[in-house]
Amino acid sequence: MILNEIIANKREELTRLKADFPVKGLIQGLKMRIKQLPPTRDFIKAVKGKGIKIIAEVKAISVLTEEKYFHGHIDYLKDIKDAVSIPVLRKDFIFDEYQIYESRAAGADAILLIAGILEKGEIDLFLDTSHHLGMSCIVEAHDEGELEKALSTKAKLIGINNRDLKTFKTDIKTTLRLASMIPKDKIVVSESGINSYSDVDMLKRKGVHIFLVSESLMRENDIGKKLRELMGNG
């Protein structure tokens, strides 16, 4: 399945990097760079509050950094962070503590953690490391088992991915099904498969107000117009 292939490729990339440089030296180098950076921007503050919040170009920007399969790059994160004044989220397949330091050194204010590829202990460790570095985390789930794992951690931001990472098909009913299982003290983010204001409105009626939108924006020539449409201002 494609998810296993992506993770295997990412592990190979990281293994090659660690082979070239001692891991302690890599992380120490990143820590030195991090000390020279300004404080992170408050990601949770940016997406909380009343009204529709789009994680794209309104309250925060989601930056895809996976190279081989999604044509992203870590340098995109650095460039975008320098160009905007709002928080930026690193969206990638993160499974190693080195990647946490790498994210902060590249300017990330928040990162995405995928419950489907991580053990609970790994999520806990990555949350602690991220928070120590001043970053927020969205812990993402796609089904009931992954959601149970995410909720067993200290995560404040819970993402519900409407895209099945095994088949890559999307269905916003995933959010409708899982959102009711999430305690009120958590912040819920619906991700993927959100193509129109009718999708947003349907989820909003179920109490979801934060949406991570990427593909439907990238298809548009006028991204601003599409954002206004998604927010009901079109």
Secondary structure, 3 states (H helix, E strand, C coil): CHHHHHHHHHHHHHHHHHHHCCHHHHHHHHHHHHHCCCCCCCHHHHHCCCCCEEECCCCEEEEECCCCCCCCCHHHHHHHHHHCCCCEEEECCCCCHHHHHHHHHCCCCEEEEEHHHCCHHHHHHHHHHHHHCCCEEEEEECCHHHHHHHHCCCCCEEEEECECCCCCCECCHHHHHHHHHCCCCCEEEEECCCCCHHHHHHHHCCCCCEEECCHHHHCCCCHHHHHHHHCCCC
